[in-house]
Amino acid sequence: MAKISYGNLERFSPESTPYGKSYSEWTAKWWQWALSIPKSENPLIDDTGENSAKNQSGSIWFLAGTLRGPAERSCTIPADKAILFPVINVEASVAEGDGTTEEELAARVKFEMDQITDIRAMIGETNLDELKQYRIQSPLFNVALPADNVLGLPAQTTEMMSEGYWVFLKPLEPGKYDLNSFGSCLAGRIKIGVSYHLTIEK
């Protein structure tokens, strides 16, 4: 699997296929994970990180972004897990009235991401640079929304697409890491910041 090294940090490259799936397929899996969890325990609106481990399975650990302003969270992750998280991302779905075809949904998420002008991510003192190379659009996928979902929609399965700037890390060495990410648009309509205090356990 291709990788880009930053000191002792390694990122999967955008054209790679970590664990048998493309980068874009993993971003769709992230959304399926994030939106499948009821609002009462959803990591996207968790202020502390207490819900970070909800529904985690397999070789990839998903870190949530945020839906409501800056967030600071603590999270413990097994040492053998790769880590996928968005610097900033958007989604569009049939259920939300964003379009009815793959082309319409793709155009909607591209338009939203074209508004983003500022993206940053750091782990400790290491800047994760070249983030614009990691703008990924997902394939069309289905997402099952539970009752009391974070989108405020009736429980249903809907078609969705997404796009965003992502960081996909190979498993980190055991220890403690501070991860910070930020994204915004010129008009200030979108402004997202997340800080994670990560503990990687043996």
N, C-alpha and C positions, 0 to 999 in steps of 0.2 A: 504494500500500500504506500502510495506516495505521501511524503510529509515535508513540511517546512519547519526548520528548527529555529527556536529563539532561546538561546542558552540551554536550560534544561527543560524548556517547553517545546512541544512539537504540535503543529497543526496539520490536519489533513488538507491536502490541496483541493481546490474546487472540482477538479476533474477526476478525483479518486473515487473509489467505491469501497468505503470502510465497511467491513463486516458484511460484504456481499450486496450492499445497496448503494445507489448513487447518493451524492450529497443532497440533491433535490428531493429524492425519496425520503431521506431522513428528516428533512424539514417538514414534510407532510406528516410523518410519524409524530414529530414533536407537536404539531397542532392537534392531531387526533388524541394524543395524551392530554394536552393542556385543556382541551374543551370537553373531554369526557368526564371531568371531575366536577361534581356539584359545587355551586358557589360557596356553600358553607365551609368547604375545606379545600378550595381551589388555590394552588400555589401562585396564580397570577395576581391574586388580591390579598396575599399573605404578607403582613408587615414584619414578621420576625423570622420566617423560614421554617416554622414548625410543621408546615405541610409539604416541605420539599421532597419528602420520600414517598408521597402518595403515588401509588400505581407505577412505581419504578420497577423495571424488570429488564433482563437481558444484559447485553454488553455496553449499552449506551445509557448514561445518566443525563436526563434532560433537566436543565436549569430554566426556571420560568423567568420571563420578563415581567412587566408590570402593566396593569390597566389603569392605575390611579395615582399618578405622580411618583416621585422618588420613593425607593424602597431600600431598606438595609436589612439583610437577612444573614442568618448563620445556617450552615448546612454541613452535614457529615456524609462523605461519599467513600465507598470501598475503593481500595487502591487499584483494583483491576478494571475500573470502569472508564471508558472514554466519556468525554463531557461535551454536550452540544448546547449552545445557548445563543439567543439572538442579541445582537447589539441593538437593533431596532427592526421590527417587522410589521407587516400588515396582512390582513386576510380579506377575502371577498367571497360571498356565498349566495347561492340561489335563494336560500331562506331569508336573507337580509335584503333581498331586492336589488342585488348588485349586478345581476345579469342572469341569463338563462343558458348561455352556451360557454364552452371553454374559452373561446375567443373574447367574449365580453368580460368574463371574470379575469382573464389574463391582462386585458387592457386596463381594468380598474386597479388591480394591484400595482401594475407598472406606473400608472399615473400617480398613485399615492406615493410610491417610493421615489419617483422623480422629484418630489418636493423636498426630499431630505437633503440638507446641506452640511450637516455637522455630525460626524460619527467618530467615537473614540472608545478604546478599550485598553485596559491595563491589567496585568497580573503582577502584584507587588510593584516593583520599579520597572517592570518590562512593558514597554508599549507594544501592543499587537498592531503593527503597522500594515500597510497595504490592504486595509480593510475593504477598499472598493473592489478588489478582486474577488471578494466573497459575497457579492450580491447574487443571491440565488432565487430563482423562481421555481416553485413546486410544480409537479404535474397536477392534473385534476385529480381530486381524491374525495372520498366520502368521509364525513365526520358524523358521529352519533352524539347528538346533544341530549343530555339527561334533563329531567325536570330540575328546575332551579339552576339553570346553567348561567354562566357569566355573560352571555350575550343577551339574556333576558327574553329568549324565544321559547315557544312551546317545545316540549320534547319531540325530537324528530331526527331523521337522518337527512343530511343535505349535501349537495356537491359544493366543493370549495376549492379555491386556489389561494396561494400566498406568495409573498416575495419579501425579502429582507436581507440585511447584512448579518452574517452568522460567523461564529467561531466554533470550530470543531476540534477539540483537543484530544490527543492521545492520552492514555492514563498517566496521571501525575504521580510523582514519587510521594510516599507518605510524608505528611507534614501539614503545615498551615499556610494558607494562601489568601491574599485579599484580591478579589476580582472586582473591577469597576468598569461599567460601560455606560455610554451616554449617546443619545441621538436626538436631533431636533431638525425642524424645517425653518426656512428663512422667516416665514410669517409668524412663527411661534405657536402655531396651532397644534403641533406635535412636539412634545418635549418629554423624553423618557430617560430616566437614570436609575440604575440598579447597582447596589454594592452587595457583594457576598463575602462573608468570612467563611472560607472553606477549610474543613479538616479532612484530610485524606488519610483514612485508616488502613493499617496493614491487614 
